[in-house]
Structures are given as structure tokens and as C-alpha cells.
Amino acid sequence: MPKFEATCGVDPKLLERLICPVSRGALVFDRDRCELISKSARLAFPIRDGLPIMLESEARDLDAEPL
């Protein structure tokens, strides 16, 4: 699988450097959903067209989902 598809079009080195804009904590890359997950802020930031959208207003609230 090409790296482009494996990282949703984002440079893997960029993914390593990004932090959560809310908690300033680490992010976990969810390849299946093309999102960056902040476990401490309980938010999932989308990746659209190869660009991480690091706005709290665009993030998915992980606590709002049923278990």
C-alpha cells in the first residue's frame, strides 16, 4: 500500500509533529477514519483532502458517541 493512502494524504512526518490544539497533548492517527484522536481532550480531528483540520469547532466529540 502506498504511503499516500496509508496516511490519508498527509506527510507522515507532519503527523508525528502535530499536537492537540486544545490539550497540547499527543495525537493518535486513526487510519480507518482518517482522523487524529486526542485522548486527553476526547476529540477527533478530521483529515480532509490530505489536510488535518485542527479546529475544535470541526472536531468530533468522542464523548457524544454511544459506547
C-alpha positions as CSV (number, residue, x, y, z in Angstrom):
1,M,0.0,0.0,0.0
2,P,1.5,3.4,-0.9
3,K,2.3,5.8,1.9
4,F,-0.2,8.3,0.4
5,E,-3.2,6.1,1.1
6,A,-1.9,4.8,4.4
7,T,-1.7,8.3,5.9
8,C,-4.8,9.8,4.2
9,G,-2.6,12.0,2.1
10,V,-0.8,13.6,5.0
11,D,3.0,13.6,5.2
12,P,3.9,11.1,7.9
13,K,6.5,13.5,9.3
14,L,3.8,16.1,9.8
15,L,1.6,13.6,11.7
16,E,4.5,13.0,14.1
17,R,4.8,16.7,14.9
18,L,1.2,17.7,15.3
19,I,-0.3,18.2,18.8
20,C,-3.8,18.7,20.0
21,P,-4.7,22.4,19.9
22,V,-7.0,22.0,23.0
23,S,-4.9,19.9,25.4
24,R,-1.5,20.4,23.9
25,G,-1.2,16.6,24.2
26,A,-0.2,13.9,21.7
27,L,-2.5,12.8,18.9
28,V,-3.1,9.3,17.6
29,F,-3.6,8.7,13.9
30,D,-6.8,6.7,13.1
31,R,-6.1,5.4,9.6
32,D,-9.5,3.8,9.1
33,R,-11.4,7.1,9.8
34,C,-8.7,9.5,8.6
35,E,-8.7,11.3,11.9
36,L,-6.3,12.5,14.6
37,I,-7.5,11.5,18.0
38,S,-6.8,13.4,21.2
39,K,-7.4,11.0,24.0
40,S,-7.0,13.7,26.6
41,A,-9.4,16.2,25.0
42,R,-11.7,13.4,23.8
43,L,-11.8,14.9,20.3
44,A,-11.2,13.5,16.8
45,F,-9.9,16.0,14.3
46,P,-10.7,15.1,10.7
47,I,-8.3,14.9,7.8
48,R,-9.8,16.3,4.6
49,D,-8.1,16.3,1.2
50,G,-4.8,15.5,2.9
51,L,-5.1,18.4,5.4
52,P,-5.5,17.9,9.1
53,I,-8.3,20.2,10.3
54,M,-7.1,21.3,13.7
55,L,-10.1,23.4,14.8
56,E,-12.0,22.5,17.9
57,S,-15.2,23.5,16.2
58,E,-14.6,21.0,13.4
59,A,-13.6,18.1,15.7
60,R,-15.9,15.2,16.6
61,D,-16.7,14.9,20.3
62,L,-15.8,11.3,21.3
63,D,-18.0,11.5,24.4
64,A,-21.1,12.2,22.3
65,E,-20.9,8.8,20.7
66,P,-22.7,5.8,22.2
67,L,-20.5,3.1,23.6
